[in-house]
Amino acid sequence: MSGMRRVVLLLCSAFLLASCGSSSTTTAVTCDLQFWNGTFGTCLPKGWKVLSQDNLKLLGVPEETVAAFQVEDPRGGQVSTLSTVTRSRSTRT
């Protein structure tokens, strides 16, 4: 059985090393727009915009949404890619 454990350990180690490898192409992301709404802050790269709370209400976005960001240009065949930040409700009694 210890031989089987060694094989599993070696396979797991090889998988971890392979997944940690670096690629030859890297893209540097720089801050284009700083965002802070009093609850949440972030730095957005070029090509992203902040959606207003009024727009979120019109779209029917849940009230738990603290902030929403939308990419201006299609990426990877996706149009209107949206990223949201939500707060969880406490269920303490």
C-alpha distances in whole Angstrom, upper triangle without the diagonal:
4,5,5,6,9,10,11,12,14,16,17,18,20,21,23,25,26,27,29,31,35,37,40,42,43,46,47,48,51,53,56,57,56,56,56,57,57,54,52,52,51,52,52,52,55,55,54,57,57,58,60,60,63,61,58,60,62,58,57,54,53,55,51,52,52,53,52,53,53,53,56,55,53,50,47,49,49,53,53,50,50,48,48,48,48,48,46,48,47,47,47,50
4,5,5,6,9,10,10,12,14,15,16,18,20,21,22,24,26,27,29,33,35,38,41,41,44,45,47,49,51,54,55,54,54,55,56,56,53,51,51,49,50,51,50,53,54,53,56,56,57,60,59,62,61,58,60,62,58,57,54,53,54,51,51,52,52,52,52,53,52,56,55,52,49,47,49,49,53,53,49,50,47,48,47,47,47,46,48,47,47,47,50
4,5,5,6,9,10,11,12,14,15,17,18,20,21,23,24,26,27,31,34,37,39,40,43,44,46,49,51,54,55,55,55,55,57,57,54,51,51,49,50,50,50,53,53,53,55,56,57,60,60,63,61,58,60,62,58,58,55,54,55,52,52,52,52,52,52,52,52,55,54,51,48,45,48,48,52,52,49,49,47,48,47,48,48,47,49,49,49,49,52
4,5,5,6,9,10,11,12,14,15,17,18,20,21,23,24,26,30,32,35,38,38,41,43,44,47,49,52,53,52,52,53,54,55,51,49,49,47,48,48,48,51,51,50,53,53,54,57,57,60,58,55,57,59,55,54,51,50,52,49,49,50,50,49,49,49,49,52,51,49,45,43,45,45,49,49,46,46,44,45,45,45,45,44,46,46,46,47,50
4,5,5,6,9,10,10,12,14,15,16,18,20,21,23,25,28,31,34,36,37,39,41,42,45,47,50,51,50,50,50,52,52,49,46,46,45,46,46,46,49,49,48,51,51,52,55,55,58,56,53,55,57,53,53,50,48,50,47,47,47,47,47,47,48,47,51,50,47,44,42,44,44,48,48,44,45,42,43,42,43,43,41,44,43,43,44,47
4,5,5,6,9,10,10,12,14,15,16,18,20,21,23,27,29,32,35,35,38,40,41,44,46,49,50,50,50,51,52,52,49,47,46,45,45,46,45,48,49,48,51,51,53,55,55,58,57,54,56,58,55,54,51,50,51,48,48,48,48,48,47,48,47,51,49,47,44,41,44,44,48,48,45,45,43,44,43,44,44,43,45,45,45,46,49
4,5,5,6,9,10,10,12,14,15,16,18,20,21,25,27,30,33,34,37,39,40,43,45,48,49,49,49,50,52,52,49,46,46,44,45,45,44,47,47,47,50,50,51,54,55,57,55,53,55,57,53,53,50,49,51,47,47,48,47,47,46,46,46,49,48,45,42,39,42,42,46,46,43,44,42,43,42,43,44,43,45,45,45,47,50
4,5,5,6,9,10,10,12,14,15,16,18,20,24,26,30,32,32,35,37,38,41,43,46,47,46,46,47,49,49,46,43,43,41,42,42,42,44,45,44,47,47,48,51,51,54,52,49,52,53,50,49,46,45,47,44,43,44,44,43,43,43,43,46,45,43,39,37,39,39,43,44,40,40,38,39,39,40,40,39,42,42,42,43,46
4,5,5,6,9,10,11,12,14,15,17,19,22,25,28,31,31,34,35,36,39,41,44,45,45,45,46,47,48,44,42,42,40,40,41,40,43,44,43,46,46,48,50,51,54,52,49,51,53,50,49,46,45,47,43,43,43,43,43,42,43,42,46,45,43,39,37,40,40,43,44,40,40,38,39,38,39,40,38,41,41,41,42,45
4,5,5,6,9,10,11,12,14,15,17,21,23,26,29,29,32,34,36,39,41,44,45,45,45,46,48,49,46,43,42,40,40,41,40,43,43,43,46,47,48,51,52,55,52,50,53,54,51,50,47,47,48,45,44,45,44,43,43,43,42,45,44,42,38,36,39,39,43,44,40,41,39,40,39,40,41,40,43,43,44,45,48
4,5,5,6,9,10,10,12,14,16,19,22,25,27,28,31,33,34,37,39,42,44,43,44,45,47,47,44,41,41,39,39,39,38,41,41,41,44,45,46,49,49,52,50,47,50,51,48,48,45,44,46,43,42,43,42,41,40,41,40,43,42,39,36,33,36,36,40,41,37,38,36,38,37,38,39,39,42,42,42,44,47
4,5,5,6,9,10,11,12,15,18,21,24,26,26,29,31,32,35,37,40,41,41,41,42,43,44,41,38,38,36,36,36,36,38,39,38,41,42,43,46,46,49,47,44,47,49,45,45,42,41,43,40,39,39,39,38,38,38,37,41,40,38,34,32,35,35,38,39,35,35,33,35,34,35,36,35,38,38,39,40,44
4,5,5,6,9,10,11,13,16,19,22,25,25,28,29,31,34,36,39,40,40,40,42,44,44,41,38,37,35,36,36,35,38,39,38,41,42,44,47,47,50,48,46,48,50,47,47,43,43,44,41,40,40,40,39,38,39,38,41,40,38,35,33,36,36,39,40,36,36,34,35,35,36,37,37,40,40,41,42,45
4,5,5,6,9,10,11,15,17,20,23,23,26,28,30,33,36,39,40,40,41,42,44,45,42,39,38,36,36,36,35,37,38,38,41,42,44,47,47,50,48,46,49,50,47,47,44,43,45,42,41,41,40,39,38,38,37,40,39,37,33,31,34,34,38,39,35,36,34,36,36,37,38,38,41,42,43,44,48
4,5,5,6,9,10,14,16,19,21,22,25,27,28,31,34,36,38,38,38,40,42,42,39,36,36,33,33,33,32,35,35,35,38,39,40,44,44,47,45,42,45,46,43,43,40,40,42,39,37,38,37,36,35,35,34,37,36,34,30,28,31,31,34,35,32,33,31,32,32,34,35,35,38,39,40,41,45
4,5,5,6,9,12,15,19,20,20,23,25,26,29,31,34,35,35,36,37,39,40,37,34,33,31,31,31,30,33,34,33,36,37,39,42,42,45,43,41,44,45,42,42,39,39,40,37,36,36,35,34,33,34,33,36,35,33,29,28,31,31,34,35,31,31,29,31,30,32,33,33,36,37,38,39,43
4,5,5,7,10,13,16,19,19,22,24,25,29,31,34,36,36,37,38,40,41,39,35,34,32,31,31,30,33,34,34,37,38,40,43,44,47,45,43,46,47,44,44,41,41,42,39,38,38,37,36,34,35,34,37,35,34,30,28,32,32,35,36,32,33,31,33,32,34,36,36,39,40,41,42,46
4,5,5,9,11,14,17,17,20,23,24,28,30,33,35,35,36,38,40,41,39,36,34,31,31,31,29,32,32,33,36,37,39,42,43,46,44,42,45,46,43,43,40,40,42,39,37,37,36,35,33,33,32,35,33,31,28,25,29,29,33,34,30,31,30,32,32,34,36,36,39,40,42,43,47
4,6,8,11,14,16,16,18,20,22,25,28,30,32,32,33,35,37,38,35,32,31,28,28,27,26,29,29,29,33,34,35,39,40,42,40,38,41,42,39,39,36,37,38,35,33,34,32,31,30,30,29,32,30,29,25,23,26,27,30,31,27,28,26,28,28,30,32,32,36,37,38,40,44
4,6,10,13,15,14,17,19,20,23,26,29,31,31,32,33,36,37,34,31,29,27,26,26,25,28,29,29,32,33,35,38,39,42,40,38,42,43,40,40,37,37,38,35,34,33,32,31,30,30,29,32,31,29,26,24,28,28,31,31,28,28,26,28,28,30,32,32,36,37,38,40,44
4,7,10,12,13,16,18,20,23,26,29,31,31,33,35,37,39,36,33,31,28,27,27,25,27,29,29,33,34,36,40,41,44,42,40,43,44,41,42,39,39,41,38,36,35,34,33,31,31,29,32,30,29,25,24,27,28,31,32,28,30,28,30,30,33,34,35,39,40,42,43,47
4,7,9,9,12,14,17,20,23,26,28,29,31,33,36,37,35,32,29,26,25,24,22,24,26,27,30,32,34,38,39,42,40,38,42,43,40,41,38,39,40,37,35,34,32,31,29,29,27,29,28,27,23,22,25,26,29,30,27,28,26,29,29,32,34,35,39,40,42,44,48
4,6,7,11,13,16,20,23,25,28,29,31,33,36,38,36,32,30,27,25,24,22,23,24,25,29,31,34,37,39,42,39,38,41,42,39,40,38,39,40,38,35,35,32,31,28,28,25,27,26,24,21,19,23,24,27,28,25,27,26,29,30,33,35,36,40,42,44,46,49
4,7,10,13,16,19,23,25,28,29,32,34,37,39,38,34,32,28,26,25,22,23,24,26,30,32,35,38,40,43,40,39,43,44,41,42,40,41,42,40,37,37,34,32,30,29,26,28,26,25,22,20,24,26,28,29,27,29,28,31,32,35,37,39,43,44,47,49,52
4,7,10,13,16,20,22,25,26,29,32,34,37,35,31,29,25,23,22,19,19,21,22,26,29,31,35,37,40,37,36,40,40,38,39,37,38,40,38,35,34,31,29,26,25,23,24,22,22,18,17,21,23,25,26,24,26,25,28,29,33,35,37,41,43,45,47,51
4,7,10,13,16,18,21,23,25,28,31,33,32,28,25,22,19,18,15,17,18,20,24,26,29,32,34,37,35,34,37,38,35,37,34,36,37,35,32,31,28,26,24,23,20,22,21,21,17,17,21,22,24,25,22,23,22,25,26,30,32,34,38,40,42,44,48
4,6,10,13,15,18,20,22,25,28,30,29,26,23,19,16,15,12,13,15,16,20,23,26,29,31,34,31,31,35,35,33,35,32,33,34,32,29,28,25,24,21,20,17,19,18,18,15,16,19,20,22,22,19,21,20,23,24,28,30,33,36,38,41,43,47
4,6,10,12,15,17,19,22,26,28,27,23,20,17,14,13,10,11,14,16,19,21,24,28,30,33,31,30,34,35,33,34,31,33,34,32,28,27,24,23,20,20,17,19,18,19,17,18,22,22,23,23,20,21,20,22,23,27,29,32,35,37,40,42,46
4,7,9,12,13,16,19,22,24,24,20,17,13,10,9,6,8,11,12,15,17,21,24,26,29,27,26,30,31,29,31,28,30,30,28,25,23,20,19,16,16,14,16,16,18,15,17,20,20,21,20,18,18,17,19,20,24,26,29,32,34,38,39,43
4,6,9,11,14,17,20,22,22,19,16,12,8,8,6,8,11,12,15,17,20,23,25,28,26,26,30,31,29,31,28,30,30,28,25,23,20,19,16,17,15,16,17,19,18,20,23,22,22,21,19,19,18,20,20,24,26,29,33,35,38,40,43
4,6,7,10,13,17,19,19,16,12,9,5,6,5,7,11,11,12,14,18,20,22,25,24,24,27,29,27,29,26,28,27,26,23,20,17,17,14,15,14,16,17,20,19,21,24,22,22,20,19,18,16,18,18,22,24,27,30,33,36,38,41
4,7,10,14,17,19,20,17,14,11,7,6,5,5,8,9,10,12,16,18,21,23,22,22,26,27,26,28,26,27,27,26,23,20,17,16,13,14,13,13,15,18,18,21,23,22,21,19,18,17,16,18,19,22,25,28,31,34,37,39,42
4,6,10,13,16,17,14,11,9,6,5,7,7,10,8,8,9,13,15,18,20,19,20,23,24,23,25,23,25,24,23,20,17,14,14,11,13,13,13,16,19,19,22,24,22,21,18,17,16,15,16,17,20,22,26,29,31,35,36,40
4,7,10,13,14,11,8,6,4,6,9,11,13,11,11,10,14,15,17,20,20,20,23,24,24,25,23,24,23,22,18,16,13,14,12,14,15,16,19,22,22,25,27,24,23,21,19,17,16,16,15,18,20,24,26,29,32,34,37
4,7,10,10,8,5,5,6,7,11,13,14,11,10,8,11,12,14,17,17,16,19,21,21,22,19,20,19,18,15,12,9,11,10,13,15,16,20,22,22,25,27,24,23,19,18,16,14,13,12,15,17,20,23,25,29,31,34
4,6,7,6,4,7,9,11,14,17,18,15,13,10,13,12,13,17,17,17,19,22,22,22,19,20,18,17,14,11,9,12,12,16,18,20,23,25,25,28,30,27,25,22,21,18,15,14,12,14,15,19,21,23,27,28,31
4,5,6,7,10,12,13,17,19,19,16,14,11,12,11,11,14,15,14,16,19,19,20,17,17,15,14,12,8,8,11,13,16,19,21,24,26,26,29,30,27,26,22,21,18,16,13,12,13,13,17,19,21,25,26,29
4,6,8,11,14,16,20,22,23,20,18,14,15,14,13,17,18,17,19,22,22,22,19,19,16,15,14,10,11,14,16,20,22,24,28,29,30,32,34,30,29,26,24,21,18,16,13,14,13,17,18,20,23,24,27
4,7,11,14,16,20,22,23,19,18,15,15,14,13,17,18,16,18,21,21,21,18,16,14,12,11,7,9,13,15,19,22,24,27,29,28,31,32,29,28,24,23,19,16,14,11,11,10,13,15,16,20,21,24
4,7,11,13,16,19,20,16,15,12,14,14,14,17,18,16,18,21,21,21,17,17,15,13,11,7,8,11,12,16,19,21,24,26,25,27,29,26,25,22,20,17,14,11,8,10,10,13,16,18,21,23,26
4,7,10,13,16,18,14,14,12,14,15,15,19,19,18,20,23,22,23,19,19,18,16,14,10,9,11,12,16,17,20,23,24,24,26,28,25,25,22,20,17,14,12,10,13,13,17,19,21,25,26,29
4,6,10,13,15,12,12,11,14,15,17,20,20,18,22,24,23,23,20,21,20,18,15,12,10,11,11,14,15,17,20,22,21,23,25,23,22,20,17,15,12,12,11,14,15,18,22,24,27,29,32
4,7,10,12,10,11,11,14,16,18,21,21,20,23,25,24,25,22,23,22,21,18,15,12,13,11,13,14,16,18,20,19,22,24,22,22,19,17,15,13,14,13,17,19,22,25,27,31,32,36
4,7,8,6,8,9,12,15,17,20,19,18,22,23,22,24,21,22,22,21,17,15,12,11,9,10,10,12,14,16,16,19,21,19,18,16,14,13,11,13,13,17,19,23,26,28,32,34,37
4,6,6,9,11,15,18,20,23,21,21,25,25,24,26,23,25,25,24,20,19,15,14,11,11,10,11,13,15,14,17,19,18,17,16,14,14,13,15,16,20,23,26,29,32,35,37,40
4,6,9,12,15,18,21,23,21,21,25,25,24,26,24,26,27,26,22,21,17,15,12,11,9,9,10,13,13,16,18,17,16,15,14,15,14,17,19,22,25,29,32,35,38,40,43
4,7,10,13,16,20,21,18,19,23,23,21,24,22,25,25,25,21,20,17,14,10,9,6,5,7,10,10,14,15,14,13,11,11,12,13,16,18,22,25,28,31,34,37,40,43
4,7,10,13,16,18,15,16,20,20,18,21,19,21,22,21,17,17,13,10,6,6,4,6,8,11,11,15,16,14,13,10,9,9,10,12,14,18,21,24,28,31,34,36,39
4,6,10,13,14,12,13,17,17,16,19,17,19,20,20,16,15,11,9,6,5,6,7,10,13,14,18,19,16,14,11,11,10,10,12,14,17,20,24,26,30,33,35,38
4,6,9,12,10,10,14,15,14,16,14,16,16,16,13,11,8,6,5,6,9,10,14,16,17,20,21,18,16,12,12,10,10,10,12,14,17,21,23,26,30,32,35
4,7,8,6,7,10,11,11,13,11,14,14,15,11,11,7,6,6,7,10,11,15,16,18,21,21,18,15,12,12,9,10,10,12,14,17,20,22,25,28,31,34
4,5,5,6,9,10,11,13,11,13,13,14,11,10,8,8,9,11,14,15,18,20,22,25,25,21,19,15,16,13,13,12,13,14,17,20,22,25,28,30,33
4,5,5,6,9,10,11,9,11,9,11,9,9,8,8,11,13,17,18,21,23,24,27,27,23,21,17,17,14,14,12,12,13,15,18,19,22,25,27,29
4,5,5,6,9,10,10,12,11,14,12,12,11,11,13,15,18,18,22,23,25,28,27,24,21,18,19,16,16,15,16,16,18,21,21,25,27,30,32
4,5,5,6,9,9,12,12,14,12,13,11,10,11,12,15,15,18,20,22,25,24,20,17,14,15,13,14,13,15,16,18,21,22,26,28,31,33
4,5,5,6,5,8,9,11,8,10,9,8,10,11,15,16,19,20,22,24,23,20,17,14,14,11,12,10,12,12,15,17,19,22,25,28,30
4,5,5,6,8,8,11,10,12,12,11,14,15,19,20,23,23,25,27,27,23,20,17,18,15,16,13,15,14,16,18,19,22,24,27,29
4,5,8,11,12,15,13,15,14,13,15,15,18,19,22,22,24,27,25,22,19,16,17,15,17,15,17,17,19,21,22,26,28,31,32
4,6,9,11,14,12,14,13,11,13,13,16,17,19,20,21,23,22,19,16,13,14,12,14,13,15,15,18,20,21,25,27,30,32
4,6,9,11,11,14,14,13,15,16,19,20,23,22,24,26,25,21,19,16,16,14,15,13,15,14,16,18,18,22,23,27,29
4,7,8,7,10,10,9,12,14,17,19,21,21,22,24,23,20,18,15,15,12,12,10,11,10,13,14,16,19,21,24,27
4,5,6,9,11,11,15,16,20,22,25,24,25,27,26,22,21,18,17,14,14,11,11,9,10,11,12,16,17,21,23
4,5,8,10,12,15,18,21,24,26,27,27,29,29,25,24,21,20,16,15,12,11,9,9,11,11,14,16,19,21
4,6,9,11,15,17,21,24,26,26,27,28,29,25,24,21,19,16,14,10,8,5,5,7,8,11,14,17,19
4,6,7,11,14,17,20,23,23,23,25,25,22,21,17,16,12,10,7,6,4,6,9,11,15,17,20,23
4,7,11,14,17,20,23,24,24,26,27,23,22,19,17,13,11,8,5,5,7,10,12,15,18,21,24
4,7,10,14,16,19,20,21,23,24,20,19,16,14,11,8,6,5,7,10,13,16,19,22,24,27
4,7,10,13,16,17,17,20,20,17,15,12,11,7,6,4,6,9,12,15,18,21,24,27,30
4,7,10,12,14,14,17,18,15,13,10,8,6,5,6,9,12,15,18,21,25,28,30,33
4,6,9,10,11,14,15,11,10,6,6,4,6,9,12,15,18,21,24,28,30,33,36
4,6,7,8,11,12,10,8,6,6,7,8,12,15,18,22,24,27,31,33,36,39
4,7,9,13,13,11,9,7,8,10,12,15,18,21,25,28,31,34,37,39,42
4,6,10,10,9,7,7,9,11,14,17,20,24,27,30,33,36,39,42,45
4,7,6,5,5,7,7,11,14,17,21,24,27,30,33,36,38,42,45
4,5,5,7,9,8,11,13,17,20,23,27,29,32,35,38,41,44
4,5,9,11,10,13,15,19,22,25,28,30,33,36,38,41,45
4,7,10,10,14,16,20,23,26,29,31,34,37,39,42,46
4,7,6,10,13,16,20,22,26,28,31,34,36,39,42
4,6,9,12,16,19,22,26,28,30,34,36,39,42
4,6,10,13,16,19,22,25,27,31,33,36,39
4,7,10,14,16,20,22,25,29,31,34,37
4,7,10,13,17,19,22,25,28,31,34
4,7,10,14,16,19,23,25,28,31
4,6,10,13,16,19,22,25,28
4,7,10,13,16,19,22,25
4,7,10,13,16,18,21
4,7,9,13,15,18
4,6,9,12,15
4,6,9,12
4,6,9
4,6
4
